[in-house]
Amino acid sequence: MKKYLYHLAIVLFIYLCLRSFFFWGADETDNHQTKTRSGLILYTDYGTGLQYIKAGPFGGIIPRLNAKGEHLCIKK
């Protein structure tokens, strides 16, 4: 069991290093040029196409707005 956990820890460490190096899992809220993560989580309601942003583990979700102040929708 100890050997299994040791191998699992190594695989997880390698995965996290590769994810950070190749910037896997980045979304629109992250800076792709400097490879900096925003800490925001982007949610999309696939029924309506409306998008929401969550900041931090204890925060609620807020609507994502466009430049005009309207709720951002990915459906046309």
Secondary structure in CASP SS format (residue, H / E / C, confidence):
PFRMAT SS
TARGET T0000
AUTHOR 0000-0000-0000
METHOD secondary structure of the structure
MODEL  1
M C 1.00
K H 1.00
K H 1.00
Y H 1.00
L H 1.00
Y H 1.00
H H 1.00
L H 1.00
A H 1.00
I H 1.00
V H 1.00
L H 1.00
F H 1.00
I H 1.00
Y H 1.00
L H 1.00
C H 1.00
L H 1.00
R H 1.00
S H 1.00
F H 1.00
F H 1.00
F C 1.00
W C 1.00
G C 1.00
A C 1.00
D C 1.00
E C 1.00
T C 1.00
D C 1.00
N E 1.00
H C 1.00
Q C 1.00
T C 1.00
K C 1.00
T E 1.00
R C 1.00
S C 1.00
G C 1.00
L E 1.00
I E 1.00
L E 1.00
Y E 1.00
T E 1.00
D C 1.00
Y C 1.00
G C 1.00
T C 1.00
G C 1.00
L E 1.00
Q E 1.00
Y E 1.00
I E 1.00
K E 1.00
A E 1.00
G C 1.00
P C 1.00
F C 1.00
G C 1.00
G C 1.00
I E 1.00
I E 1.00
P E 1.00
R C 1.00
L E 1.00
N C 1.00
A C 1.00
K C 1.00
G C 1.00
E C 1.00
H E 1.00
L C 1.00
C E 1.00
I C 1.00
K C 1.00
K C 1.00
END
